[in-house]
């Protein structure tokens, strides 16, 4: 689990994710401020992964925790998982997903949720290999993660 001293690494990777998605914001300063704010939030954790001992982190996962009535326990939202292009294919994404599930269990969660772009075949394969699914929710249809951006 990342600590406040890791803020620079986290901010660098979150900014790289922003750039990978070809987004114009938030700015680097806003990313850094947001990371510092979230590091102080007891319901948020960041996980970092490095390709080798002593190497700088090349992957980050952001986890958000909350209580969920329907599962009578905690929910973990895997809000972001990003592996730098230079480190892809080396197992960092898998390691962070395993660590996410371990952290969720340690915090008493009964569910891990995430959203993923339907065109992100690599991420879909990774998540599917762990049993994540949007196929059937038990109520006769798929669960869809939907959002409304309010500006």
Secondary structure, DSSP 8 states (H G I E B T S, - for coil): ---GGGHHHHHHHHHHHHHHTT---S-HHHHHHHHHHHHT-TTEEEEEEESSTTS-EEEEEEEEEEEEGGGTEEEEEEEEEEE-GGGTTSSHHHHHHHHHHHHHHHTTEEEEEE---TT-HHHHHHHHHTT--SS--SSSS----------
